[in-house]
Structure formats: C-alpha cells, structure tokens
Amino acid sequence: MKHDAKNAKSDSGGMSRRHVLVVGGAGYVGSVLVPYLLSRGASVTCAHLLLYGNGPLMLTYWGRPDFRFVNADLRDAACYGSILEGVTDVVLLASLVGDPITKRYPEQSRDINVEGT
Ligand SMILES: NC(=O)c1ccc[n+]([C@@H]2O[C@H](COP(=O)([O-])OP(=O)(O)OC[C@H]3O[C@@H](n4cnc5c(N)ncnc54)[C@H](O)[C@@H]3O)[C@@H](O)[C@H]2O)c1
C-alpha cells in the first residue's frame, strides 16, 4: 500500500494514522516489530496461527485499544476480508522458516510459504 508521508509526518509519534496488519506478528521478528510499531503510535493487528505456543507473548499487549490479535491461518482468505478492514499497511512474516522445518514438512512449507503467501 502507498505510504502517506504527509500524514505520517503530521503526528507526534509519526505513525498514529497507520493501522498495520502484521501477519505472523507473534514470531521472532514480529516480537520486535509489534512493540516498535506500537511505540511509534501505530495501531497494530497481529494475525497469527500459533503453531509454537507463543500466544502468551501477545498477553503483553492485551486490552490495549490500539492492539488486536486474531488467531488466523494465512491461507484462510475468507477471514482476511474482515481482518483487513481499516488496515493501511501489511507486513507479512508468517511462514515456516528455515531449512530444518521446510525439509521436514515440504508440502506444508509449499502450501504456506508459496501458495498461501
Ligand atoms: N529470523 C531471522 O533472522 C530472519 C532473517 C531474515 C528473514 N527472516 C524472515 O522473516 C520472516 C519471519 O521470520 P521469523 O524468524 O519471525 O519466523 P518465526 O518462525 O519466528 O515466525 C513465523 C511465524 O509464522 C507463523 N505461521 C506459520 N504458518 C502460519 C500460517 N499459515 N498462518 C499464520 N501464521 C503462520 C508461525 O506460528 C511462526 O510463529 C520469515 O519470512 C523469515 O524468512 C527472518
């Protein structure tokens, strides 16, 4: 999506008009990106399929009006209609990451990392 530099510059945090959807936001990279975006004033929706039990991390932001968590599979296109409402930017991090897991689960890796994406 197009970056709105004019709006981004006009608020104190720099991102208060942004609503960023972070798909896979409870993962390794997302656990750094989500608090950064919140600290800059953005609203964040994290859509994540909790494969590794990293749900408790999301409790850090639970109850914040500028944060929403959706337990959703990247491949479930139907549910993304409502998830994308009001979203200005999307960061896609969800995937099966690294050689060991993609070699062990080649079909699922293709399904998620290639087709799903
Ligand atoms: N970690 C690194 O050093 C690094 C370096 C370069 C690039 N990247 C890239 O950044 C992205 C994120 O990497 P990461 O290290 O945070 O990985 P991660 O495994 O920690 O996070 C990815 C998350 O995606 C989730 N997920 C898997 N399938 C899903 C699905 N179908 N729907 C929704 N969620 C799903 C998993 O539960 C997982 O927690 C990847 O594309 C990776 O290749 C990572």
The ligand as a Gaussian input file, in Angstrom:
#p B3LYP/6-31G(d) Opt

LIG

0 1
 N       14.721000     -14.706000      11.979000
 C       15.624000     -14.199000      11.118000
 O       16.817000     -13.993000      11.429000
 C       15.189000     -13.809000       9.724000
 C       16.148000     -13.295000       8.850000
 C       15.765000     -12.941000       7.560000
 C       14.441000     -13.108000       7.148000
 N       13.539000     -13.625000       8.016000
 C       12.161000     -13.796000       7.530000
 O       11.257000     -13.100000       8.377000
 C       10.016000     -13.829000       8.398000
 C        9.650000     -14.153000       9.854000
 O       10.707000     -14.931000      10.424000
 P       10.732000     -15.270000      11.986000
 O       12.155000     -15.517000      12.326000
 O        9.952000     -14.269000      12.754000
 O        9.987000     -16.677000      11.968000
 P        9.076000     -17.363000      13.126000
 O        9.027000     -18.808000      12.810000
 O        9.518000     -16.929000      14.476000
 O        7.661000     -16.680000      12.860000
 C        6.846000     -17.075000      11.813000
 C        5.512000     -17.360000      12.437000
 O        4.576000     -17.644000      11.399000
 C        3.571000     -18.414000      11.997000
 N        2.872000     -19.141000      10.955000
 C        3.302000     -20.221000      10.280000
 N        2.384000     -20.608000       9.388000
 C        1.349000     -19.729000       9.503000
 C        0.109000     -19.599000       8.839000
 N       -0.270000     -20.485000       7.887000
 N       -0.703000     -18.576000       9.163000
 C       -0.340000     -17.685000      10.117000
 N        0.815000     -17.768000      10.819000
 C        1.660000     -18.781000      10.491000
 C        4.270000     -19.382000      12.959000
 O        3.435000     -19.703000      14.055000
 C        5.505000     -18.582000      13.351000
 O        5.443000     -18.191000      14.718000
 C       10.228000     -15.097000       7.540000
 O        9.765000     -14.839000       6.236000
 C       11.735000     -15.250000       7.538000
 O       12.185000     -15.947000       6.396000
 C       13.878000     -13.974000       9.299000

